[in-house]
Amino acid sequence: MAKRPLSFRRLLMLRILLLSTPVLLLGQAITLRKARSSLLETARQNLASSAINKATGLEDSVRAVESELLLLADSQALKSGDADDVAVTLSRYTKVASHSVGCLELTEAETGAVISTTCNTPLLPTPLQLPWQQQPTGNADFYLVDLDSPVQADADAVTAVVEDDEPGMRPSLLDLTVATPIYNPEGQLRYTLSAQLGFTQLEDTNPRSLVGKTVIIDPNGIVVTHPNPELVGLSVDDLHGADRFVSIISSIRVGNADTLHLFSLLENGDEWLAGYSGAQLPVSREITDTWNVLAVTPLNQALHALGEIRMILFLLTLGLLGANALLALYVARSLSLPVERLIRYTQQVQDLSSKVKAAPPNRSIWELDYLGKVLERMLRRLEGGAQELREAWENAQMANQLKNEFLANTSHELRTPLNAIIGCIRLVRDDCCDDREEELEFLERADNAAIHLLKIINDILDIAKIESGTVSLDLDTLDLGEIVQDVLDMQALQIQQKGLTLHRPDKSDPIWVKGDGDKLKQVLLNIVYNAIKFTDSGSIKAEISLVSEVAASDDEDLVPAPRVSVTIQDTGIGIEPKDQQKLFHPFVMVDGTHTRSYEGTGLGLAISKNFMKLMGGSISLYSAGVDQGTSVTLSLPLLANQAVADQGNPPAATEQVLVGQQVEG
């Protein structure tokens, strides 16, 4: 079973959707990719800035602690005061310190014995190994013992520090264990004061924020802080993705601050984004070390906004697909409607002759409008061709009918004189005549019938030659007036026997024309014979007229002036105006029935017209109507050779022409 083709509208809509939908989806994919790259770039910049801020904050915190402890060590209460003064001073410092104080410990410089402490465990396992224990200088000093995640910190101690933080942010308390020497006024080492201080680092708990969690690695590659507390204290070489941590540490040592992707930061194997920077922390008043500070956040959290963008794009894509479908439907409808109108227009044309409304114009698309006009013109041309075919068919039918009538009439015309000839000859042969005079009368009748039969046969031969284009003309210079007189003389007896009056043209100087004398006589004889045949009473008049100048309305069958015209006018039965032009077609008679009143084959005027045309002339017929008589006029170009006309002698040369001219039908 053959597959049914799609309609133009459906095919157009499908093509639009097939072309536009992939473009729309590709645009969505490109937009998502661009949004992801933009969000990722923003996250990198924010994490890099966060790492720098974390490193700067760490530096500022350590510097602040250094300044506070140096000022505390330089106080008189610690230098020379008794135990009560020392306790009061330390208690006051605990309250006014810029960072939360986890615990304080005061040890004897010489023995390392603990004099006063608020710590659960000793802060300095080996207090006698501090630098000022090895080389006393008598000057205040500072020593960073350790930076570690909180172990002994009191969470309530940092509540005031973070109570004004933004929602979604939580503090991360880092331990800073420091020590400073205390000298008496004489410059002798008296005590070693150590403190465990806690300061906060804000970490990201809001998916929209990119502050990040904090990872700190000390100069020796030991993890100080980490999102997974179990990894604190390990070397970076023991972490997953150690090569990337080594790369970060190397980059920080040369002073770079940037971002890097970390894989398997935690055991779940998620990808993290890390911004890193270096923090220059003082180990003592004269020595600083570079600590590695990282701000890390999971990649899915860095791209958290991408989910919302994806949802928005999904909804937008659904809307655009719907709008695209509606647009495709509208475009397909607007483009297919003119085509469908043209189809309906052509379907309405069942008959080219029927009056069908013109194809509707389409003002929006000029190509379809032009196609409609072309289609309409094509139908009009087809209608004209169909009309011509109908006319040709009717003419062919008419010609066939005329030929049938001609054959019937010709057979009748041939039998009539032939029967007369046979009858008269048999009467003479059978000696049925009373005397010689009666025999001569029968023989004369047979002779007249034979001449009439010969005329019919000649007409048939002439029309056959004309149709085949083999008519031979002997063109010569002729005196038209003389030829007219000769023809009238030949028909004068028949005119007289019928009781008609003949009016001849006045004899004048020779009127020279160029033509075939025999053919011209045959034409004139045919015209005069018809005038005699169709006139029962009255007269026959012949006139010769000259036209030397061209008149404004001079259109007599396009025969140019100067010309000469011969008019044969009778008072016979006349012809209806609608039938006059038919008589010049072969085989046509006004009355073509077998019972017609007048004999003839209907070839005379057709032969005469073609002979006149071959000689450069014309023939025309006019009648006012039935019983109004008929006038036939033939025209020929006048030879305006005055010398020949004056001499009265035509040139001797003749011209024989074989004219290939088809008969008009």
C-alpha positions in Angstrom: 0.0 0.0 0.0 1.5 3.3 -1.1 2.2 5.8 1.7 0.0 8.8 1.6 1.9 12.0 1.1 1.7 14.7 3.7 -0.3 17.9 3.0 1.7 21.1 2.3 0.5 22.7 5.6 1.5 19.7 7.7 4.8 19.2 5.9 5.7 22.9 6.3 4.8 22.8 10.0 6.9 19.7 10.5 9.9 21.2 8.7 9.7 24.4 10.8 9.5 22.4 14.0 12.3 20.1 12.9 14.5 23.0 12.1 13.7 25.3 15.0 13.4 22.8 17.8 17.1 21.6 17.6 18.2 25.2 17.4 16.2 26.0 20.5 17.5 23.0 22.4 21.1 23.8 21.3 20.6 27.4 22.5 19.4 26.1 25.8 22.5 23.8 26.1 24.8 26.7 25.1 23.1 28.9 27.7 23.5 26.3 30.4 27.1 25.8 29.5 27.7 29.5 29.5 25.9 29.9 32.9 27.9 27.1 34.4 31.2 28.6 33.2 30.1 32.0 34.5 29.0 30.6 37.9 32.2 28.6 38.1 34.3 31.6 37.3 32.4 33.7 39.9 32.9 30.9 42.5 36.7 30.8 41.7 37.0 34.5 42.2 34.9 34.5 45.4 36.8 31.5 46.8 40.2 33.1 46.0 39.0 36.4 47.7 37.7 34.3 50.6 41.1 32.6 51.0 42.9 35.9 50.9 40.4 37.3 53.5 40.9 34.2 55.7 44.7 34.5 55.4 44.6 38.2 56.2 42.2 37.6 59.1 44.5 34.9 60.5 47.5 37.2 60.1 45.7 40.1 61.8 44.5 37.8 64.7 48.1 36.5 65.3 49.5 40.0 65.2 46.8 41.2 67.6 47.6 38.4 70.0 51.3 39.2 69.7 50.7 42.8 70.6 48.4 42.0 73.5 50.8 39.4 75.0 53.8 41.7 74.6 51.9 44.5 76.4 50.8 42.0 79.1 54.4 40.8 79.6 55.6 44.4 80.0 53.1 45.1 82.8 54.5 45.8 86.3 52.2 43.3 87.9 53.8 40.4 86.1 57.3 41.8 86.3 57.5 42.6 90.0 54.1 41.9 91.5 53.2 39.2 93.9 51.0 36.2 93.2 47.8 38.1 93.8 48.7 40.9 91.5 49.6 38.4 88.8 46.3 36.6 89.2 44.3 39.8 89.0 46.2 40.9 85.9 45.6 37.6 84.2 42.0 37.6 85.1 41.6 41.1 83.8 43.3 40.1 80.5 40.9 37.2 80.1 38.0 39.7 80.1 39.5 42.3 77.8 41.3 40.1 75.3 40.3 40.6 71.7 39.9 36.9 71.3 38.4 34.3 73.5 40.9 33.0 76.1 40.7 29.2 76.4 43.1 29.0 79.3 46.2 30.6 80.8 49.3 29.0 82.3 52.1 30.7 84.3 55.3 28.6 84.9 58.5 29.2 86.8 61.2 30.1 84.3 64.0 28.3 86.1 62.3 25.1 87.1 59.3 25.0 84.6 57.0 24.4 87.5 53.4 25.6 87.0 52.6 28.5 89.3 49.1 29.2 88.0 46.9 27.6 85.4 43.3 27.5 84.2 44.0 24.6 81.7 43.0 21.1 82.2 46.3 19.8 80.8 49.7 21.5 80.5 50.0 23.9 77.5 53.8 23.5 77.4 54.9 20.0 77.7 58.5 21.1 77.5 58.6 24.7 78.7 62.3 24.7 79.3 62.9 24.2 75.5 61.6 27.7 74.5 64.0 30.0 72.8 64.4 32.5 75.8 65.1 29.5 78.0 68.1 28.7 75.9 69.4 32.3 75.4 67.9 34.8 77.8 67.9 38.3 76.2 66.1 40.4 78.8 63.7 41.6 76.2 60.0 40.8 75.7 59.4 38.1 73.1 56.6 36.2 71.5 56.5 32.6 70.4 53.8 30.8 68.4 53.7 27.4 69.9 50.9 25.8 68.0 47.9 26.5 65.8 45.3 23.8 65.9 41.6 23.0 65.8 39.8 23.7 69.1 40.1 21.1 71.8 39.6 22.8 75.1 37.8 25.9 73.9 34.5 26.9 75.6 31.8 27.4 73.0 30.1 30.0 75.2 33.2 32.1 75.1 32.7 32.9 71.5 29.0 33.5 71.5 29.4 37.3 71.8 31.9 37.3 68.9 29.6 35.7 66.4 26.1 36.9 67.6 26.0 39.5 64.9 27.0 37.3 62.0 24.9 36.9 58.9 22.3 34.1 58.8 23.7 31.0 57.3 27.2 31.6 58.6 28.7 29.7 61.5 31.9 30.4 63.4 34.8 28.0 63.4 37.0 28.4 66.5 40.7 27.9 66.0 43.2 27.4 68.8 46.2 29.6 69.0 48.8 28.4 71.6 51.4 31.1 72.3 54.0 31.8 74.9 55.9 34.9 76.0 58.7 35.5 78.6 58.3 37.8 81.6 61.4 39.5 82.9 61.8 41.3 86.2 62.9 44.9 86.3 66.5 43.8 86.4 66.1 41.9 83.2 66.1 38.5 84.6 63.8 35.8 83.3 61.0 35.4 85.9 58.1 33.5 84.3 56.8 32.0 81.1 53.3 32.9 80.3 51.5 30.6 77.8 47.9 31.0 76.6 45.5 29.1 74.6 43.4 31.6 72.6 40.5 30.9 70.3 39.5 33.1 67.4 36.8 32.6 64.9 36.8 31.8 61.2 33.4 32.2 59.5 32.5 29.2 57.3 29.9 28.8 54.6 26.6 27.0 55.6 24.4 28.8 53.0 24.4 27.2 49.5 24.3 30.7 47.9 27.4 31.9 49.8 30.9 31.2 48.6 32.8 31.9 51.8 33.9 28.3 52.0 35.2 26.0 54.7 38.7 26.6 56.0 41.7 24.3 55.5 45.0 25.5 57.1 48.3 23.7 56.4 51.3 24.7 58.5 54.8 25.3 56.9 55.7 21.7 57.6 52.8 20.4 55.5 50.7 19.3 58.5 47.0 19.8 58.3 45.9 22.2 61.0 42.2 22.5 60.2 40.1 20.5 57.8 36.3 19.9 57.2 37.0 16.3 58.4 38.4 16.6 61.9 39.8 13.1 61.6 42.4 14.4 59.1 43.7 17.1 61.3 47.3 16.4 62.2 48.1 14.4 59.1 50.7 15.3 56.5 49.4 16.4 53.2 51.3 13.4 51.7 48.8 11.2 53.5 45.7 12.9 52.1 43.8 11.9 48.9 44.9 14.0 46.0 48.2 14.8 47.8 49.7 16.0 44.5 47.2 18.9 44.3 47.9 19.9 47.8 51.6 19.9 47.1 50.9 22.0 44.0 48.9 24.5 46.1 51.7 24.7 48.7 54.3 25.3 45.9 52.2 28.0 44.4 51.7 29.8 47.7 55.4 29.8 48.4 56.0 31.8 45.3 53.3 34.3 46.4 50.4 33.2 44.2 46.7 33.2 45.2 44.4 31.3 43.0 41.9 28.5 42.8 42.2 24.8 42.1 39.8 21.8 41.8 40.3 19.1 44.5 39.1 15.6 44.1 38.3 13.3 47.0 38.8 16.0 49.7 36.4 13.9 51.7 35.8 10.2 51.5 32.6 10.5 49.4 34.7 11.5 46.4 32.9 14.7 45.5 34.7 17.4 43.6 35.6 20.5 45.6 36.7 24.0 44.5 39.5 25.5 46.6 40.7 29.1 46.7 44.2 29.4 48.3 46.4 32.1 49.7 49.4 32.4 52.0 49.4 33.8 55.6 52.6 35.2 57.0 52.4 34.3 60.7 55.1 35.3 63.2 56.7 32.4 64.9 58.6 34.9 67.0 59.2 38.7 66.9 61.9 38.2 64.4 60.8 35.1 62.4 57.7 34.6 60.2 56.6 31.5 58.4 54.2 31.0 55.5 51.0 29.2 56.4 48.7 27.8 53.7 45.1 28.9 54.0 42.4 27.4 51.8 38.7 28.3 51.3 37.0 25.1 50.0 33.5 24.4 49.0 31.8 21.5 47.2 31.5 22.1 43.4 27.7 21.4 43.5 27.4 24.1 46.1 29.4 26.5 44.0 27.0 25.8 41.2 23.9 25.8 43.4 22.4 28.6 41.3 22.7 26.5 38.2 19.8 24.4 39.3 17.5 27.4 39.4 18.8 28.6 36.1 18.3 25.1 34.7 14.7 25.1 36.0 14.1 28.6 34.6 15.5 27.5 31.2 13.4 24.4 31.2 10.2 26.3 31.8 11.3 28.9 29.3 12.1 26.2 26.8 8.7 24.6 27.3 7.1 28.0 26.7 9.3 28.7 23.7 8.5 25.2 22.3 4.8 26.0 22.7 5.2 29.4 21.1 7.3 27.8 18.4 4.6 25.3 17.7 2.0 28.0 17.5 4.2 30.1 15.3 4.9 27.1 13.0 1.1 26.5 12.9 0.5 30.2 12.1 3.2 30.4 9.4 2.2 27.1 7.9 -1.4 28.2 7.8 -0.6 31.7 6.3 1.6 30.1 3.6 -0.7 27.2 2.8 -3.9 29.1 2.7 -3.1 30.8 -0.6 -1.9 27.5 -2.1 -5.2 25.8 -0.9 -7.1 28.7 -2.5 -5.3 28.1 -5.7 -6.1 24.4 -5.5 -9.8 25.1 -4.9 -9.7 27.6 -7.7 -8.3 25.0 -10.1 -10.8 22.4 -8.8 -13.7 24.7 -9.7 -12.6 24.9 -13.3 -14.5 21.8 -14.6 -15.2 23.5 -18.0 -12.9 26.1 -19.4 -15.9 27.8 -21.0 -17.6 28.3 -17.6 -17.3 31.6 -15.8 -15.1 30.9 -12.9 -14.1 33.6 -10.4 -10.5 34.7 -10.8 -7.9 33.3 -8.5 -7.9 35.2 -5.2 -4.9 37.6 -4.9 -2.5 37.2 -2.0 -1.2 40.6 -1.0 1.3 39.3 1.5 3.3 37.0 -0.7 3.9 38.4 -4.2 5.2 35.0 -5.5 1.9 33.3 -4.8 0.0 36.3 -6.1 2.1 36.1 -9.3 1.5 32.3 -9.4 -2.2 32.9 -9.2 -2.1 35.5 -12.1 0.0 33.1 -14.2 -2.4 30.2 -13.5 -5.3 32.5 -14.4 -3.6 33.5 -17.6 -2.8 29.9 -18.4 -6.5 28.9 -17.9 -7.5 31.8 -20.1 -5.1 30.7 -22.8 -6.4 27.1 -22.4 -9.9 28.5 -22.7 -9.0 30.3 -25.9 -7.3 27.2 -27.2 -10.4 25.1 -26.3 -12.6 27.7 -28.0 -10.4 27.4 -31.1 -10.6 23.7 -30.9 -14.4 23.8 -30.6 -14.6 26.2 -33.6 -12.2 24.0 -35.6 -14.3 21.0 -34.7 -17.5 22.8 -35.7 -15.8 23.9 -38.9 -14.7 20.4 -39.6 -18.2 19.1 -39.0 -19.5 21.8 -41.3 -16.9 21.0 -43.9 -17.8 17.4 -43.7 -21.5 18.2 -44.1 -20.7 20.6 -47.0 -18.7 17.9 -48.7 -21.4 15.4 -48.3 -23.9 17.9 -49.7 -21.4 18.7 -52.5 -21.0 15.0 -53.4 -24.8 14.6 -53.5 -25.4 17.8 -55.5 -22.5 17.0 -57.9 -23.8 13.5 -58.6 -27.2 15.1 -59.2 -25.6 17.8 -61.5 -23.7 15.2 -63.4 -26.6 12.8 -63.9 -28.9 15.5 -65.1 -26.9 16.5 -68.3 -25.7 13.0 -68.7 -29.3 11.7 -68.8 -30.2 14.4 -71.2 -27.3 13.5 -73.5 -28.1 9.8 -73.3 -31.8 10.4 -73.9 -31.4 12.7 -76.9 -28.8 10.5 -78.5 -31.0 7.4 -78.1 -33.9 9.2 -79.6 -31.8 10.0 -82.6 -30.3 6.5 -82.7 -33.7 4.8 -82.5 -35.0 7.0 -85.3 -37.8 8.4 -83.1 -37.6 11.8 -84.7 -40.2 12.9 -87.3 -37.8 14.9 -89.4 -34.2 16.2 -89.7 -35.1 19.4 -87.9 -36.2 17.5 -84.8 -33.0 15.4 -84.9 -31.0 18.5 -85.0 -33.0 19.9 -82.0 -32.2 16.7 -79.9 -28.6 16.9 -80.9 -28.4 20.5 -80.0 -29.9 19.6 -76.6 -27.3 16.9 -76.2 -24.6 19.3 -77.1 -25.8 21.9 -74.6 -25.9 19.2 -71.9 -22.4 18.0 -72.8 -21.1 21.6 -72.5 -22.8 22.0 -69.2 -21.3 18.7 -68.1 -17.9 19.8 -69.2 -18.3 23.0 -67.3 -19.0 21.1 -64.1 -16.0 18.8 -64.7 -13.8 21.8 -65.3 -15.0 23.5 -62.1 -14.1 20.3 -60.2 -10.7 20.2 -61.8 -10.1 23.8 -61.1 -10.9 23.6 -57.4 -8.7 20.5 -57.2 -5.8 22.4 -58.7 -6.4 25.3 -56.5 -6.4 23.1 -53.4 -3.3 21.3 -54.5 -1.6 24.6 -55.3 -0.8 23.7 -59.0 -2.8 26.4 -60.8 -0.9 27.7 -63.8 -1.4 31.4 -64.8 -0.3 33.0 -68.1 0.0 36.6 -67.1 -0.4 39.1 -69.9 -1.4 42.7 -70.4 -5.1 42.7 -71.2 -7.7 45.3 -72.2 -10.3 44.7 -69.5 -13.0 46.6 -71.4 -12.7 44.3 -74.4 -12.8 41.2 -72.3 -16.0 42.5 -70.6 -17.7 43.1 -74.0 -16.7 39.6 -75.2 -18.2 38.0 -72.2 -21.5 40.0 -72.6 -21.6 39.0 -76.2 -21.3 35.4 -75.4 -24.2 35.6 -72.9 -26.4 38.0 -74.8 -28.5 35.3 -76.4 -29.3 33.6 -73.0 -30.2 37.1 -71.6 -32.5 37.8 -74.5 -34.1 34.3 -74.3 -34.9 34.9 -70.7 -36.4 38.3 -71.4 -33.9 40.3 -69.4 -32.5 43.7 -70.3 -28.8 44.0 -70.7 -27.0 47.3 -69.9 -23.5 47.4 -71.3 -20.7 49.7 -70.2 -19.8 52.5 -72.6 -16.9 51.8 -74.9 -13.9 53.8 -74.1 -10.1 53.8 -74.5 -8.3 50.5 -73.6 -8.1 49.8 -69.9 -4.9 47.8 -69.4 -4.6 45.3 -66.6 -2.2 42.4 -66.0 -3.8 39.0 -65.8 -4.7 35.6 -67.4 -7.2 36.2 -70.1 -8.8 32.8 -70.0 -9.1 32.8 -66.2 -10.5 36.4 -66.2 -13.1 35.4 -68.8 -14.0 32.4 -66.8 -14.6 34.6 -63.7 -16.7 37.1 -65.6 -18.7 34.3 -67.3 -19.4 32.7 -64.0 -20.6 36.0 -62.5 -22.8 36.8 -65.6 -24.1 33.2 -65.7 -25.1 33.4 -62.0 -26.9 36.8 -62.6 -28.8 35.2 -65.5 -29.6 32.1 -63.5 -30.9 33.9 -60.4 -32.8 36.7 -62.2 -36.3 35.9 -63.6 -37.2 39.4 -64.6 -35.6 42.8 -64.8 -32.2 43.6 -66.0 -28.5 42.9 -65.8 -26.1 45.8 -65.7 -22.4 45.9 -66.2 -20.2 48.9 -65.2 -16.5 49.6 -65.4 -15.1 52.3 -63.0 -11.6 53.6 -62.4 -10.1 54.6 -59.1 -6.9 56.7 -59.5 -6.4 58.1 -56.0 -6.4 56.5 -52.5 -9.4 57.5 -50.4 -9.5 57.6 -46.6 -11.9 54.6 -46.6 -10.4 52.8 -49.5 -10.2 49.3 -48.3 -11.6 47.3 -51.2 -10.0 43.9 -50.3 -6.6 45.8 -50.1 -6.3 46.3 -53.9 -4.2 49.5 -54.1 -5.1 52.4 -56.3 -5.0 53.0 -59.2 -7.3 50.2 -59.9 -10.2 49.2 -62.1 -13.5 47.6 -61.0 -16.1 45.7 -62.9 -19.5 45.4 -61.3 -22.3 43.0 -62.5 -25.6 44.0 -61.0 -28.9 42.1 -61.4 -32.4 42.4 -60.1 -32.7 38.8 -59.1 -33.6 36.9 -55.9 -30.9 38.5 -53.7 -29.2 37.0 -50.7 -29.5 37.5 -47.0 -26.5 39.5 -45.6 -25.5 36.7 -43.2 -25.1 34.2 -46.1 -23.2 36.4 -48.4 -19.6 35.6 -47.2 -20.4 31.9 -47.2 -20.8 31.8 -51.0 -17.0 32.4 -51.5 -16.2 29.1 -49.7 -16.0 26.0 -51.8 -19.0 23.5 -51.8 -21.3 26.2 -50.2 -24.7 27.2 -51.5 -27.4 29.1 -49.8 -29.8 26.3 -50.6 -27.8 23.0 -50.4 -30.8 20.6 -50.5 -31.5 18.0 -53.3 -34.8 19.8 -54.0 -33.3 23.2 -54.6 -34.7 25.4 -57.4 -31.4 26.3 -59.1 -28.7 24.0 -60.4 -25.0 24.3 -59.6 -22.2 22.8 -57.5 -21.3 25.8 -55.3 -17.8 26.1 -56.7 -18.1 29.0 -59.1 -17.6 31.9 -56.7 -14.9 30.1 -54.7 -12.9 29.5 -57.9 -13.5 33.1 -59.0 -12.2 34.4 -55.7 -9.0 32.4 -55.8 -8.4 33.3 -59.5 -8.8 37.0 -58.7 -6.5 36.7 -55.7 -3.8 34.9 -57.8 -4.0 37.8 -60.3 -3.6 40.4 -57.5 -7.2 41.4 -57.5 -10.3 40.9 -55.4 -14.0 40.0 -55.7 -16.9 41.0 -53.5 -20.6 40.5 -53.3 -23.3 42.7 -51.9 -27.1 42.3 -51.6 -29.6 44.3 -49.6 -31.6 41.2 -48.9 -34.0 38.7 -50.4 -35.6 40.0 -53.7 -33.3 43.0 -53.5 -30.9 42.0 -56.3 -27.2 41.3 -56.2 -24.1 43.1 -57.3 -20.7 41.4 -57.7 -17.6 43.5 -58.1 -14.2 42.4 -59.1 -11.1 44.7 -59.0 -7.7 44.6 -60.5 -4.7 46.9 -60.3 -4.6 49.4 -63.2 -1.4 49.5 -65.3 -0.6 53.2 -65.1 1.8 53.2 -68.1 0.7 56.2 -70.0 2.9 55.5 -73.0 1.3 52.1 -73.5 -2.1 53.5 -73.0 -1.5 56.2 -75.6 -0.2 53.8 -78.2 -3.0 51.4 -77.7 -0.6 48.5 -78.1 0.0 46.2 -75.1 3.5 44.7 -74.6 4.1 41.4 -76.4 5.8 39.6 -73.6 3.9 37.2 -71.4 4.7 35.7 -68.1 3.7 32.2 -67.1 3.5 31.6 -63.3 2.8 28.4 -61.4 1.1 29.7 -58.3 1.2 27.5 -55.1 -1.8 29.1 -53.4 -4.3 27.1 -51.3 -8.0 27.7 -51.7 -9.6 29.6 -48.9 -12.2 27.6 -47.1 
